[in-house]
Amino acid sequence: MAVLIRLMTLVVGWLVVFSTASYGRMVGGKTEISNVRTNEEVQDIGRYSVEEYNRSKKVWKEGEGELQFVEVVEAQQQVVSGIKYYMKLWVTRSQIDGDGDGVPTMFDSVVVVKPWLNSKHLLHFAPSTQ
């Protein structure tokens, strides 16, 4: 009986390995999103990340111009407890306060979306290092 249980465990283990390998990625891995510039959902999430950053900045740091969303240029998604979006996006600094130059700057953003709760949460937003 112990041999049969070990054999069944081995077979199930191999089935799991081969089934995930056949799709070319592991469960929970990042996948590239195609047609990012025309994908309205991704562009909306990018816009949300800039708005949320501006909102949080007002709480802890006054006196700087707000960032203005331009567009998301690259995005990946990962299924977690929701969908985690990793994005590269262009932003400009507002010229309202006179110090913005209107030159686009690349930022990295990470947002988790839970559609069944109608929620979005900004995890990371900073100038890109790449």
N, C-alpha and C positions, 0 to 999 in steps of 0.2 A: 504494500500500500504506500509506503514512504517513497519508493522508487517511482511509482505512478504520479505522486504529487510533485516530486522534483521534476519529472519529465514534463508535466503539464505547465509548471512554472517556467521552465526553460522555453517551451514552445510559445507561450503567451509573451514572454519577454522578447523573443525574436520577432514575433508578429508586430509588436509595438515599434521596435527599432526599424524594421523594414517599411512599415506603413508611414512613419514620419519621414524617413529618408526618401521615399518615392515622391513626395511632394516637393523636395528640394529645400526644405527648411524645417526647423524644429518648431514645435508648438510654442507660442510666446515669442518667437523671433520677430525682428523688424522686417517689414516689407516696404518696398519703394512704392510711392503713389505716383501713378502716371498722370500726365496732362494736368499738372498742378496749377498752372496759370489759368486754366479754364474750369477748374473744379471749384464751384461756388462754395461748397461746404468747407473745403480747406482754406479758401480765401477768407471766409467768415470767421473761422477759428483763428487765423492769423490776425485779423482785425481785432478780435476779442482780446488776444494776448497783449496788443499795444494799448488798448483801452484800459485793461486791467492793470498793466504796469503804470500807466499815467495816474490811475485812481489810487494805487498804493503809494506812489511817489508823493502825492499831495499830502498824504498822512504824515510822512516822515521827513520830507525835504521840500521846502517852499523855495520859490525864486528862480527855478529853472524852467525853460520852455518845455512844453509837452512834445512828445514824439508823435509823428503823423505816419500812419500806415501807408505803404506804397503797394507792395505785393509780396506774396509768398512765392519763392522761386524753386525751393526743394522741400519735399516732405516725405516722411516715412511714418508708418503706423505700426503699433504693437498692441496685440490684444492682451490686456491685463484685467484688472477689475474695472472694465470699461475699455476705452480705446485711447491709447497714449499716442499723441502726435508729436513728432520731432520735426521742427521746421526751421528753415533758413528764410529770412524775410528782409526786405528792404524797408527802412524807415528814414524819415527826415526829421530834423528838429524844427519845431514851430518857430516862425519868425515874428510872432506877436510881441515878444519881449525885446526884439532887436538883435539878439545874439545868434539866432539861427541862420545857417548859411544855405539851407535848402539842398545840400549835397546828401544823396542817399548813403546810408551806412548799413552794413549787413549785421543782422542780429540773429541769435539762436533763441528758439523758444520751445518749451515743452509744455503741452496742455493735455490734461486727462479729461475725456468726455464720457459721461455716463448718460446715454440717451434715455434710458428707462426712468431716470430721476430728473431728467431735463437739467443736468448740471454740467458745468465746465469749471476746471480748476487750473490756474496757471502755476506750474511747478518751477519753471526756470525762464528767465528772460535776461539776456546780456549780450553785449557786442560779441560778434563771432570772432573766433580765434583762427578761422581758416578762410 
